[in-house]
Amino acid sequence: MKIYIDGEFYAKEDAKISVFDHGLLYGDGIFEGIRVYNGTVFRLAEHIDRLFSSAQAILLDIGMTRADVMKAVEDTVKVNERENAYIRLVVTRGVGDLGINPYLCKKSSVIIIVGDISLYPEEFYKNGIAIITSSVRRISPDQFDTRIKSLNYLNNILAKIEAVQAGCMEAVMLASDGYVAECTADNIFVVKKGIVYTPHSHGSSLEGITRGAVIDAAGNLKIECRENRLTQYDLYISDEVFITGTGAEIMPVTKIDGRVIGNGECGPVTASLRKEFWKIVGINK
Ligand code: PXG
């Protein structure tokens, strides 16, 4: 494995950054999780756009152009000789002193790791997963806009801890106004009477790249897809629920807080969106 740090490639054992990096000390930085399918980086331009929007929002100078970052990602995939992989692109504020002042960090660091992601076992894509609603609310946009994909995931991690303690792999997080926001590392969709709904971000959820691909897939299939406010009730009484993310792709959800959703299997709309998603990705499934 060759890891990119600031223009150089390092072996895994030698890929190290300073303990004074504010990415470590304060979670001061941003990241992207990206997939490589059949040698092609999936929606790279969209990931780079989101990265630069996150950087703009937190006044972080990446020190590279979009084209430079895209090339660095492509080069790192190439030197690792990977056809299918998971890319973690990280930009930290860089080395500073022990105070939080980001202006004392002279130069941001760009890190690119091309590795693997442990996917859910295949049977879950057929039978779906059970999730819970977390008691941890998603941070509200007046505190921190969660469209920024920052290195501080403690809000999500606290919800993930609750999910794991309940024997689940994901948890729904409500926004501070009580409406459904998203899951800890996935967006959420419901299907009711043939119409697909997903919460509008409203600054309380990440605008997922996979979410965007699913909205495109629905468009291709002429399935109506609306961005709507959803409550826990809407989840419970829906015909189908699924979650989307770079890691999970499109995962059916068949139980929420003990309520069985639909017939307890991957529903027909979810199945056709999955099929169309793979067409968009360019994989025959
Ligand atoms: N919401 C949150 C909070 C996320 O972190 C998504 C939605 C889905 O977005 P994309 O762009 O991936 O469709 C994410 C995804 C993982 C993993 O292991 C995923 C994310 C972060 C860290 C790990 O799948 N982000």
Residues whose N, C-alpha, C, O or C-beta is under 5 A from the ligand:
A	BS01	PXG	G33 E182 C183 T184 A185 D186 N187 L206 E207 G208 I209 T210 R211 T244 G245 T246 G247 A248
